[in-house]
Amino acid sequence: MSAEHGHLNRSAAIASITAASLLLAIKGWAAWSTGSTAMLGSLADTVLDLVASLATLLGVWIAAQPADDKHRFGHGKAEAIAALFQIVLISISALGIASRAIEQFLAGGRVQAAGEGIAVSVAAIVVTFALLAWQRHVIRKTGSLAITTDNVHYQSDLLLNLAVIAALALDQYAGIRGADPVFGFGIALWLGWGAWKASKHVLDQLMDHEWPVAKKQRFLDVLARYPDITGVHDLRTRTSGNKDFVQFHIWVDPKLTVRAAHKVMDEIEARLHAEFPDVEILIHPDPEGLVDEVGDAGKDVLPPIRVEAK
């Protein structure tokens, strides 16, 4: 991870902490003033936002550290761990809000001072929009998983604040009893769904899931342009943080000397890095036709149509 990427990721995490701290203060006052379950759910979500943002800052700071003797592949998975921590917190929050909403619905309670709660929710939307804009800028530059997960969570906050406004207005001004806990329960479901969707990307990284099919095929298409290789097998790919790793076996002319084969490897790496600059590549050369692997790992995956580079 470059120093610039690390700085951008840290700036996004600090912006998230600042926004969460501000929202925590004003939502705490609004929840106390209104007694709204929906507002309480929004407050609980903001508390978790703050904790998760602190975890994100720690995660991106660790991920930015260079590889060392004990972490030869770098520290990129710290981002996935931070994101997983966020998901756990979001899930706990969703369960707590749902429980509170059911309790208040059965009790038939009403909210008070809805105007203050609506004003606070509007202010929260403005702050969240500003934070999301900066996070999207950072994600375009760095591709950070932890910041992406944080961004998804704050996107849900926009709907959450709109739901709070609707709940307060319907309960206080339209006289619809039960609107507040119903919206609070809906917020809990939304948070749970967001956590479920985010968990897939996190677990894929932690479990070293292969690249998406389209990305892997694009890599092979670039590799197929090189005329001095006749086959590729045992291709393995994974992602850690914002860094990709790939390793594979290639067939080369068995008559090449070790020096000549090494030169071919260097040229292939240079060609691949031109199109995939952030990928760490490990190549194992085999004499043409030699396959030690069994099953799918021993199958040639190089595209059949080869185009020599100009």
N, C-alpha and C positions, 0 to 999 in steps of 0.2 A: 504494500500500500504506500503511495507516494505521500510525502510530507504535506502537500497541498490537500490531498484527499482527507488525510487525518485531521487537518485544521478545519476543513469544511464540515466534516462529520461532528467534530466537537462543538463547532459554532451552532449547528442545528440542535444538538442535545442541550446546550446551554440556553438557547432560545426557548426550547420546550420547557425547561425547568422554570424559566422566568415567567412564561405564560401560565403555567400550572399554578405557580405560587400566587400570582395575581388573581386568577380565577378562584382559587381556594378561599381567599379572603372574602371576596364579594359573594360567592355562593354560600359560604358558611353563614353570613349575615342574612341572606335571603331565605335559606332553609329554616333558620331560627324564627324569622319574621312571619313566614307563611304557613309553616307546618305541612308543606306539600310533600307527598311521597315522591312525585316526579322530580321536584327540586332536590330532595334528599338523595335520590338516585343520581342526579347530575353531580351533586356534591361528592358522593362516594366515588363516582367515576373520576372526578378531578383529583381526589386524594390519591387514587391509584395512578392517575396520570403523572403526578409528581414523583411517586416512588418509582414508577416505570421509567420516567425520564432520567432519574438519577442512575438507574441500572443501565440505561442506554448510554449515558455519558461514560460510565465505567467500561461498558462493553466496547465502545468505539475507541476509547483510549487504549485498552489492552490490544485490540485488533490492529491498531496502528503501529504497535511495537514491531521492530524488525525480527526476522527469524533468528534463533539462537541455537546453541548446541543441544538444548533440550526440546526445542520446538522447531525442527528443521523445515517444516512446512508453513511456518509463520503462526500467527495468533488469530487468524481470521474467524475461527469458530466462536470466539468470544462474542461476536455480534449475534450469532444464532442463539447462544446461551442467554444473552440479554433479552432477545426477542421472546424466547421461551418463557422467561421469567415474567415478561409483560403479559403473555397469554394466560398464564396461571392466575395472575392478579385480576385480569379482566373477567375470567371465568368465576372466580370467587365473588367479585363485585356483582355479576349478573345474578348469581344465586341469592345473594343477600337482598338485592333490590326486589327480586321476584317474591321472596318471602314477605318482605315488608308491604309490597303492593297487595298481596292476597289478604294479609292481616287487616290493612286499612279498608279494603273493599268490604270485607265481612263486617267491620265495625261501623261502616257508613260515615266516616269522618269527612269534614269539609275543610277547605283551605282558607287561610286568612291573608289579608294584605296582598292580594294577587298582583297589584300594580308594581310593587317593589320587585317581585319575582320576575315579572315580564321584563322590566327594565334591566335587571341583572342578566337575564338570558340574552337580550339583545346585545349588551356589552360583551358577553362571552362569545357571541357569534363574530363580532368584529375582531376581537383578539385572536380567535381561532383562524379566521381567514388570513390574517397577517402571518401567523405561524405556518400555516399550510403552504403559503406561497414560498416562503424561504426553504421549507423542507423539500418541496418539489424541485427547487433550484439545486439543492445539494444532491438529491437523489439522481438527477440527470447527470451531474458531474462525477459522482462516486459509486452509485449503485448499491449503497449500503443497505444491508438487510435490516439492521436494527432501526435505522432511520425510516426505512420503508414501512416497517411494522408500526412504528410510532405514528407515521403519517396516516396509515389506515385507521388507527384508533382515533386520531383527531378528526378525520373525516366523519366518523360516526358521531363525534361530538356535535357536529353541525346539526344533524338530524335530531340528536338528543335534545339540544337546546330549543329547536323548533317544536319538538314534542312537549317540552315543558311549557312553552308559551301557550300551545293549544290546550293543554290540560288545565292550566290556571284560568284561561279565558272561559273555557266551557264550564268549569266548576263554579267560578265566581260570578261571571256575568250572564251566562246562559242558564245557570241554575241546574245543570245536568249533574246530579249526584253520582259519584262513582267514576267520573271522567278522569280524575287525577290518578287513582290507583290503576285504572285500566291502561292509561298511557305509561305509567311507571312500569307495569308488567311488560308492555310492548318494548320499552327501552331495555329491559333485562334480556328479552329475547334477541333484540338487535345486537347487544353486546356479546351474547353467547354465540350468535352466528358469526360475528366478526372474528371472535377468537378461534372458532373452528376453521374458518377459511385461512387465517394467518398461520395456523399450526402446520399446515401441509408444507409450506415453503421452509419453515424452520426445521421440521423433521427431515425433509429432503437433504438439507445441508448436513445436519448432524449424522445422518445415516449414509452420507457420501453417495447420494442418488446420482445416476448418470445425467448428463446434459439432456435438455429437450431434443427430440428427434431432429427438428429443423436445424438447430445449432450444430449438432454433431454432423449432419449431412453437409452443411456449409464448410465445416472443417475438412471433411473428406474430399469435397470438391476442390478445395485449394490444394490439398495434398496430391490429388490425382494429376495436377498439371505438371508435376515434376517427372521428366522422362526416364530417370535412372532407377526408379523403383517399379517393381512388377506386381507387388501385392502387399497388403496390410492386414494383420490379424492381431487378436488379443488387444483391441482398442479399449482403454479404460479412461473414463472422464469423471471429474467431480468438481465441486465448487466449495470454497471455504471463504466466508466473508465476501469480499468483492474480487477475489482472485480465483482463477480457474487453473486446473491441473489436468494434463492429459499424458498418457503413456501408451506406447504401441510397439509392435514388432513390424519391421518392413523387410521385404525380400530385395536383395541386391545381387549383382553379378558375383558369383562365388570366386571369380578370378581376381577380384579387386584386392589390392594390398590393404593392410590395416590403415595405412596413412590415407589411401585413396577413399576407403570406406568412411573414414572419419571426416574427410573433406565433404563427402556427399551428405553426411548427417548435419554438418554445419550449414551447408547450403539449404537443406530442407528446413532447418530451424529458422534460418533468416527469412525464408519465404513465408513461413507460417506466422512468424512474429510481425511481419509487415501487415498482415490481415487480422491477427489476434495478438495485439501488443502486450496484453496483461496475462497471457497464458504461460504457465511453466510447463515445459515440454521435456519428456524423457523418451528417447528412442532406443530400441534394441534392434540392431541389424542381424538378419539371418541370411544364410545362403539361399538363393532362389529355390523355392519348392520345399524347404525344410519347415516342418511344423511339429513342435513338441507338445503343443496344447491339444486337448481333446474337447469335443463338443463345439458349441458356438464360438469359443475363444480361438479355435483353430481355423475358422472360416475366413476367407479373404473378404474384406469389407470395402475394398477400394472400388469406386465406381467404374463400370466397364468402359466408359467413354473417356479417353485421356486427351487432354489438350495441352500441347507443349507451350511453355511460356515463351513469349517473344523476347 
